[in-house]
Amino acid sequence: MADFWTFGTIIYEMLYGAPPFYLKNRQKMFKDIVFKPLEFPSSKNVSEACKNILKGLLDKNPKDRLGCRGWK
């Protein structure tokens, strides 16, 4: 399940130039990873299909994450 999350973060970073939820304050960053909704910077022109894949890969709930659905 973590591999799909990691794959999503790599794609996000390649598209946007920084990982999702990145902050210099590591404690706040870890809190944001758990609680903050995924956001997409408007400065980049990324298709809705790509955003939907990222939303699936970066789903907070591992059981709902793209690639993990149906796993126990």
Secondary structure, 3 states (H helix, E strand, C coil): CHHHHHHHHHHHHHHHCCCCCCCCCHHHHHHHHHHCCCCCCCCCCCCHHHHHHHHHHCCCCCCCCCCCCCCC
